[in-house]
Amino acid sequence: MQIAVDSKTGNAARSPLELVTVTEIFLDPSVALAFLFLAAAALDGPISARHVILGIVTLSMMFPGSLRLTDSPARMACKAAVDWSLVALMLLLLGHVTGYLRYFSTAFSAGWLLLTFPLLMVSREIARRALPLLIARGHQRRAVIVGNNETGAALARKFSDDAYLGIDFVGFFDDRNAHRLAGADAWRLLGPTGDLAGFVRKHRVDHVYITLPMSSQPRILSLLDDIKDTTASVFFVPDIFMIELIQGHVNSVGGIPVVAVCETPFTGFRGFAKRASDVVLASLTLLLVSPLLIAVAIGVRLSSPGRIIFSQKRYGLDGREIVVYKFRSMSVTEDGKNSYTQVTREDPRVTPFGAFIRKTSLDELPQFINVLQGRMSIVGPRPHAVAVNEQYRKLIPSYMIRHKVRPGITGWAQVNGYRGGDDLEHMKMRIKFDLEYLRDWSLPLDLLIIFKTVALVFRDSRAF
């Protein structure tokens, strides 16, 4: 049985999502390019080949756009600031190195680079407000759901909450009566599944979503047979989508549909981009902080007897053991493989100099070497001691999924206030943010985490 069956409605059935997708991909590059030529005409004389070349370079950096209309306004603004700052920095660096910057007037360069960001924000806000109205006026599709269960209720809420889907949800079909159906949507029961085909024809329903459990395959096949002579698009929503999905998507293997339930986000070009950014940023960081590395190494050596850098066993990519480097900050060096005691405030094991480098996170600097070795990433779930992993993998569902990517020097959980603490509730929240990072990964998100980490270094009350 296929995952989704789409009948003869053609591209029109998908037009709302296509409209949203096209907007998200092309809006930012189009605004930046249009304003480039407008600013060139107003501030830099007639448009010439140098402006066209700059436009092509800008377009290559910004395409496809990172806009997500379902993001909150605050997150949308943050992503726009990070994206455009990165593009502007790269353009200035490229222009300076190649000498190409001298071909543009200062008024044009400054005006375009500074004013494009507010224009991006205005255009995003216009799109966020206008698209739902446009979809409601001419692109909505009437839909029914077969199966008033947990999956069906979640799908109905999605239709209601996301105006960009363009779905006018009519109600449910279910063979149980309203008294047996739990939840607030029971009143939207349209009838038993046997009435589905007639209702679809009479009320010109565009989409039918089947959310019956996979164990109901004979009923599903019967339903498909009943409505195959209608023009409705029919979609099967497997109940596996109610579990925790990481990079969930539908793909095919030799024409056979398969559903990704848990997959790393770093495949193909995304994996290359992640690794390339790690190597570049780690190399630059080690080059810039090399005097600091020497100073910290001397401080560790003079503060207490023992090695300068110690290694600990951690779980890395795919749960394989790796060796992680740190500057020694304590009088003992537990490798964390068989047992691990969490550091507490005013812990007697921590040396005076060790307290300083822990507070400022300077003890983590050798992990940039781990990044170059390919054992770690700059941003990712923080690696836990092996003993801690073995303890919590039995207590927290989906705990080991965080090892689908390389562990990071900093992570989404850490910048959201979950840096330390090994109690169960704290660890559950840390895993929640780790899995959210795996679902939502993007290079702008990595940059946001890095900026937040730098801001937290000197004011994190949880660092000790």
N, C-alpha and C positions, 0 to 999 in steps of 0.2 A: 504494500500500500504506500502511495506517495505521501510526502509531507504536505504538499499543497497542490491543489488542482485549480487551474484558472481556465474558465471557459471562454467563449468567443467575444468577450466585451472589449478586448483590445487594450490599447494604451490609455484610453480615456479613464478606465477604472483606477489607474495609478496616477492620474494627473495631479492630485493634491500633493502627494509625496514627491513627485517629480518636480513640481513647482518649488516646494520647500528645498529640495536637494540642490536644484540649480541655483537658487538664491544663496544658499549657504556656501556653495563652491565659488560662485562668480562675484558676489557682492563686494567683498573687500578688495580683490584685485581690480575690479572695474572702477571703484571709487578712487583708489590710489592712482590708477592710470589716467582717468578722466581729469582729475585735479592736477596731475603732472602737466598735461598739455594745456590746461587752462592757465596754470601759473606760469608756464613757459611763454605763452602768448602775451601775458600781462606784464611779466617782470624780466624776461630774458630775450626779448626781441622775437622775430618770427620763428616758428617751429621749424627745426632742421633735423638733419640726420642724427646729431648728438642726442637730441631729446628722444628720438625714436629708439636709439640704442639703449638709453637709460630706461625707457619704458619696457623694452624687452627684458632687460636684466631684472627690473622690479617685478614684472609679471612672473618670471621664472621662479623668483624667491617666494612670491605670495600665493602661487597657484599649486593645489587647490586651497581655497580659503578655509580657515579653521572655525568659522562661525557655526554655532549651534543655537538655533532659535529657542530651544527648550531650556537653555541655561538661564539662571537668574540674572537680572540686570547687573548685579555686582560681579558675578563671575564673568559675564560677557565683557564688562569693562576691563577687568583684570587681564583676561586673555588678549583683548585688543591692544592693551598697553604693552604687554610682553611681546606679542607678535610684531607690532610696528617698531618698537624699540630695537628689536633684533635686526629687522630689515634695515632700519636707518643706520644702525651701527655698522652692519656689513657693507652698505653702500658707501658710507664715509671712509671706511677702512680701504675698500677696493679703490675708491676714487683717489685717495691719498697715495696708495702704493703705486698705482699705475700713472698717476699724474693727470688723470682724466678730470679731476675736480676743478682744475683751472679753466676748463672750457665753459663753466657755468657761473653766472653772477652769484655773488653772496646773497643778494636779495631773493633770488629764485630758490637757491639751495636751502636757505634758512626758512623761507616762507613755506615751501612745499613740505619739508621734513617736519616742521613744527605744527602746521595746520592740518595735515592729513589725519592725525590721530583724532581730533575733535570731529572731523568730517566722518570718519569711520564710525564713531560713536553715534552721531546723528543718524546716519544711514541705517545702522543696525537697529536703532530704536524705531525708526519709521517702518522698517521691514517687520519687526516684532509685532507692531500694532496693526499694520495694514494687511499682512498676509491672512490672518484669521478672518478678517472682514471680506477679503477677496474670495477666499475659499468658501465661506458661508453663502456668498451671493451666487456662485455658479459652479462650484466643484465638489460639493458634498455628495457622498454616496450613502444610500440607505442600507443598513446592515441589521442582520439578526444573528443571534448566537444560539447554537444548539447545545444545550447542557448548562443548566443553572447550578454549576458547582464552583469550587474555589478558583479554578482556572478561568471559567467563564465570567465570574464576578470581577476578577482582576482585569480581564480584558475590557469589560464594560466600563470599569473605572478609568482605564486608560483612554477609551474613546471620549469619556466625559471631560477628563482633565487636559487632554492634549488637543487644542483646537487646530493644530497644524496637520492632523491626520485627515481631516475632512470627512469624518464619519458621523452620520446621523443615526444613532443607535435606536432601533425600534423596540426590541424586546427579546425575550428568551423563548425557546421551545424546549420542553422537557416533559417526559412521560409521567413524572410525579406531579401531584397536585400542589397548589400553593401552600397548603398546611404543612407539607412535608419538606418544603424548601426553606432553608435558613437564610437570614440576611435581609437587608433592606430592599433587594431587587426582586424579591418573590412576587411583588405586585405587578411586575412587568412581564409576567408569564403570558404568552400569546396562545398557548395550546400544546397538545401533544405533538411528538415528532411526525406523526402521520399526517398532520395538517400543514407541514412545512411547504411542500411543493405547491399546493394550492395557494397558500398565502404569498409565496414568492411571485407567482404569476399574477395574482390579482393586484398586489400592491407594488409591483415593479421594484422588488428588492434587488439591489446591486451586488451586495456581498453577503455570503453565508459563512459564518465561522463555526466550525465543529470543535467543541472542547470536551467531547466525551472521552473517558479514559481509554488508553490503548487496548485494554482488555475487552472493550466493546467493539472489536473489529467487525463482527458480523452485522451489528446495527449500523455501523458507519458505512459499510459497503452497500447496505440496503438503502440508506439515505442518499448516497451518491447516485444510485440507480434511479431513485425517485425524481431527483432534480436535474438529471443530465439533459433533459429536454428544455430547460429554462436557460435564460441568458445570464444568470447570476454567476459571479466569480465565487468559487468555493475554496475555502482554506481550512486545513486541518491544523489545530493548535495542540500539539502533544502535551500531556500533563507533565512531561519532564521539564518544561519551562517554568514550573513552579519551584524547582530546586535552585540552589545557588549556581548561576551560570557565570563562567569566566570566559570572556571573548566568545560568547555563544553566537553561532551563525549557522546558516544552512549552506552546504557545499555539495559537490557531487564527486564521486569516484567512478570514472568510466561510465557516466550517465546515470549512476545509481545515487539517489539523494542520501546524504548523510548529514547528521546534526552534530555540530561541535558543542559539547557540553562544558568542557574544561580545556582551554588551549592557551598557550603563551601568547601575549600580544606581540612578541618580537619574532615574527616570521617574515621572510622575504625582505623587502626594502625597509620595512620598519625595524627589523633586527639590525640591518646594516646601519641605518641612521642612528640607532641607539648606541651601537658599539663605536661608531665613528665619533659621535659626540663625546663619549666617555674617554676615548683615547686622546682626543684633542684637548678637552678640558683638564684631564688629569695631567697631561704633559705640561700644559701651561701653568697649572697650579704648582706642580713640583718645582718648575723653573723659578717661579716668582717667590715661593716660600723657602727655597733652599737655605738662605741665611737663617731663617727661623728654625728650620729643622736642626741645623747645627747648634743653635742656641739652646733649644729644648733638650737635645741630646746631652749637652754639657751640664745643663741643670739637673737632669735625671741622674747623671753619673756623680755629681757632687752632693746631691741631696741624701742619698742612701746607697749602701752597697748592693750590688746585684747587676744584672744585665740591663742594658739601655732599652732594647726592644725585646718584647716577649711575644710569643705566638700562642694563639688559642685555637682549639678545634671548633669549627662551626659547620652547620649544614649550608651548602651552597646550591647552585643550580641543580634541579632534579633530585635534591636531597642527598647529593654526594658530599662527603666530608671535604672541607677545605681548611687551610691554615690562614688565619687572619692576624695581621701585625698591628701592634699598638705600642706607643711609648709606655714604659712601666710607670705606673702611678701608685703602686702599693708595695708593701714589704714582702708580699707573697705573690706567686704567679700560678694561679690555678689554670689548668688548661681547659676546664669546663667539660671534659668528656664524661667523667663518671659522676661528678658532683659539682655543684656551683652554688655559692652563697652570694646573694644579691648585695651590692654595696649599699649601705645606709648612710644617713646624714651623721657626720662626725665619726665615721667608721675608723677604729684604731688602726686598721690595716693600711689606710691611705696616708701616704707621706705628706708633709706640708707642701712641697713642690708639686706632688701628685694631685693634691686638692686643687691647685691653681690650674694645672693643665686639663684636669677633668672639667672644671667649671667653664673653661674657655674652649673645650673640645680640641685642644691642641694634641691631646693624646691619640686622637684618631688620624692625624696626618699621615702616618705610614701606610694607611689603608689605600692611599692613592697609588702606591706601588702594587697593591692587590688588584686595583682597577686595571693597570697596565698589563698585569699578568693574566687578566681575563677571569679572575676568580670572583671579582665583585664589580658592581656598577657604582657610579657616583650617587644615583638616586634609585632606591628600591626598598623592599622590606628589610629592616635591620636584622642582621643575623643573630640568632640566639645561641647560647651555649648548647652543646649536644645534649647535656643532661636536662636542660630546660625543654628542649624539643621533645624528648622522650616522655617527659612528664605531661605536657599540655596537648600533644597530639592525640592522647586518649580522652581528653576532657573537652576539647573544643572542636566541633564539626568543621570540616574544611580547613583545619589548621595547616596541613601540609601543602595546600594549594599555593601558599605564598612562596614555595620553593620552585614554582614554574618559571621564575625569573632569577637572575643573579641578585644576591643580597646587595644592599646599598650602604654607603657611608651615612646617608641621611634618607629619610622617607616621609611619606604622607602622614603616617601615624605620629611621627616625632614632631612635625611642625603643627600638628593639631593637639598637642599637649600630652602625648602618650610616649614620652621618651623613656622613662624608667618605671619601675614597679613590676613585680612579678606575681601579684595576687591575681586570682582568677578573673574577676570582673575587669580589672585593668587590662589583662591580657586579651580578653574577649574584644574590648574596644580597639586594641592595637591590631588585632587580626581583621576586624571590621574595616578599618582604614586601609590596611594592606590589600585586602581584596578589592576595595573600591579603586585603589590605584591600578590594579591589574585590569579592571573593567574599563577605566576611563583614560588609560595612558595616552599621552601625546608629548612631543618635545616641549611645547609651551608649558605643560604641567610640570615637567622636570625643571624648567627654568624657574617657575614660580616657587617650587619647593626649595631650590637652591637659594633664591633671594630671601625666602622666609627663614631658612636656616641661618644665613648670615645675620639677619636681624635678631634672631633668638640667642645668638652665641653669648652675648654679654648681659642678657636679662632673663635667662631661663632659670626660674627658681627651683626647677626639678633636677638641675644638674648639680651633682655633688660627688 
